[in-house]
Structure formats: C-alpha cells, structure tokens
Amino acid sequence: MRLSATIPLAVLACAKAALAAEDIAKGDTPIDIHEDLAAVIVTLTEEFKPSPRYEAEHKALLKRMSKSHGKWDTTHPRARLLDALHGYVRYRERQTAELDKWRRMYKNTSSSQKKVLEHAVGYTKKMDTIASLIEQNHVLCQQIVDGALEFYGVERDEMTRYIEAKEKENKAAERVSVSQALKHYVRDWTVSGLRERDAAFPCIIQSLEQYFPDRSQGDVKVLLPGAGVGRLGHEVAALGGFEVTTNEWSMYMNLAYRFLEKHPRVGSNNVHPFIDGWSHHASTADMFRGVAFPDRPVNASAVVLVEGDFTTAFKGQNGHFDALVTHFFIDTARNLMSYFETIHGLLRKGGIWVNLGPLLYGTGPYVQLSLDEIIAVVNAMGFEFVDAPESCGELTFADEKVRGREAVYGFNERALVKNAYNAQSWVMRKK
C-alpha cells in the first residue's frame, strides 16, 4: 500500500470536499472545482502489477495489431486503432468546428436581441467558456493518445502519417465516438454514475453470487463482452473468486479504458463531458461542470481485456467459461444469431448466461427479434431459463423467468430529460 499524502492534507481534503458539496447544492460550484478536488483528495492506493494472464494477452494483442497479421484494410485492428487515435488527436478541431457553427447561428439574432442576451446571461462569454473547456478536454484526449501510443507500440510518426493521409482524402476525424467514450467515464467511473450503475449492476452481481456461491475450489471463469470502459468487470472481480475477462470492439472505448489502467488513482483525472450538448440543462453550471474520475482504484491486474469482435476473438475456447454476462449488449449485434451461437459455444455445459439490457436494434441488423421470439430461439438452441434474483425486476411474462426493470442510460443525472429502458434480464443455463 502507498499513502499518497500526509494526514493533515487528508483532513484538508475532506474539509474542502464538504465545502464543495455545499457549493454544489447551492449551485455555486465554480467550473473548475472538481479539478481542485482531484488535486487534493487523498486516497490509499495499491501498486498493481499486471498479472501473467494480462501480460500474455497484451503480447497476443500486439501480434494481432501488426500490419503483417491478416489482411490490411479498414477493418484491420491497427487501422481501427489509428482511426480512433485520429479522433482523439483532433478532439479540439472537431469540437471547435461545432462551436463555431453555434457562433454563426448566434449572428442571426438582431442587435436588440443580442443586447438583452449579453446583459442577462453573457451569451458570448458562455461560448468562450465552452471553448476553454474544450481545451481542457483536449488535454485529456492527448493524454489518452500518449498512453495508447505506448501501450500499443505505435510510433507517433506512423500515426501522423496515417492522419495526414486520411485528411488528404477528406476523411474527417470521428467526433461522436470520442465524445461518447468520454461520457462513459461518467457512467462507469464517477460518483455521478452511481444511480445508473445501481439500476443494473445488482441484478448481475447477485445472479453470479447466487449461482456461484462457493468459489473456494478455484476461480470461476466469467466473460463480459461489450465492456465499454470496464466498470462492471471490475465489480465482478472485486467479489473475489472470479477470473474476469472482458471484451470490447470499439477502439474509442478501448483507448479510454487503457488510459484508466495507466492512471488508476481515485480522482486523478477530470473531464467536462456535457459541453457538446446544449439541450436539457437546468443551469449553465451543470453544462460546464467537471467530473473527477475514477471514483475507485482501477486494478489492472484483476481484469483482462480482449479487444476485438466477440464472435471471433475467442476462437478455440469453446466450453472455456463458467459464466457469461451480457450487459446492454445483445441488441448491438449485426447478426443476433451469431451472438447466441457464440455465447452457447463459449460456455461449458451447465454454464450460466446472465443478461440485462434493452432490445434497441441498431443499423442494418440481419434479424430483429421480439422478447418472446428470443425466448423461443434460445430455448431451441439448448438453453434453459433459471430463476433470476428479484433485484432484476418484475416478471415480464407470468409463465417465464424473464424479468424487467427500469434502467436509466443517459450519463447526466442532472439533465432535464431521462433516457430509460425497461431493461430485460434473465439467467440461463446451458444444457
């Protein structure tokens, strides 16, 4: 264990945190208050070393990332990595272009209207403040880039050449995916995201504890695809007795997660996640606010992330896992049947599949099944439904063991809008 500061400073941090909480409650929080708190809050942190399993997967990942591995095209892992790096490198430019659009729109108001707006709310100053906060987020994005270059073994010159070539082809850096990755920090790794996590995680955690109560004879192997920036996997690992593997396709999410592995200390990072959306704010301070993350140490030795396509990343591992957790995941499939087949194949006989999430199908799915159709299909494929904890919600059908409960998925707990699903959950056993 390592004590990161002296006890008097810890006392000062607690006092400042209490004062900040009062300011937040009154709406008097300065826009940089969370950065101040992140600088002084004292935590006990443990120095984590990567496990042999982590190091083995890292070595395998670097091999897969090599240009000589597989066919070089836009779907190659290295190309997708470079595309994501492009997005983070150009965060400032892409967000500033959006802000400039709103500056131009503002010019359409009349002189008298501008006079009222400037006097009453300082509208130009608001846009200038957003520009300043874009710069702060840009610093974070460049730190994410720096960490990724080191982790993936990519030279900066290679990245620069790739970006220049793309931009010569008039291919702009992705903006939305970077923004979404930064917002996922809020959902997964901040106190602000606790309400959203509490709507989903207990069902999953209690399901695993219910069906694997005795883990003294060896670690239970559990896989969590669609991990995003990884909090759920770490919650499972914290239970003890689980060997946790996560999986994520999005390189934007993976870069954000690798940054957490490198910067795991509580409150050591800060993001202003809401400055790119102007709607549904109760106050401008809510829009501007910074959020410190992570809210708990990130133990890189406890979880192994396998990057890539869920349906192909675990070839040769049929029957390897005791449990598989799909959280807000199955409706992301292009081919839902391939997801079901992969889940069935990776689980050992008697293995447990825990699901919780909506049925919000994306762009161009091969099949789109209603809940009762999913029940019929997975039964036909060799699964049987078993009891799920009551924390998973009320029974959706009187004669089935599927449960549903409201799960908010919106990142911003202070927003004037609520995006929520009647998320469906089940626990199944592979026959």
Secondary structure, DSSP 8 states (H G I E B T S, - for coil): -EE-S-HHHHHHHHHHHHHHHHHHHHT---TTHHHHHHHH---EE------HHHHHHHHHHHHHHSTTSS--STTSHHHHHHHHHHHHHTHHHHHHHHHHHHHHHHTTS-HHHHHHHHHHT-HHHHHHHHHHHHHHHHHHHHHHHHHHHHHHT--HHHHHHHHHHHHHTT-----HHHHHHHHHHHHHHSGGGHHHHHTTHHHHHHHHHHH----TTS-EEEEEES-TT-HHHHHHHHTSSEEEEEEE--HHHHHHHHHHHHS-STT-EEE-TTTT--SS-S-HHHHH--EEE-SS---TTTEEEEES-TTTTTTT-TT-EEEEEEES-GGG-SSHHHHHHHHHHHEEEEEEEEEEE-----SS-S----HHHHHHHHHHTTEEEE---GGG-EESSTTS--EEEEEE--S-TT-SS--EEEEEEEEEEE-
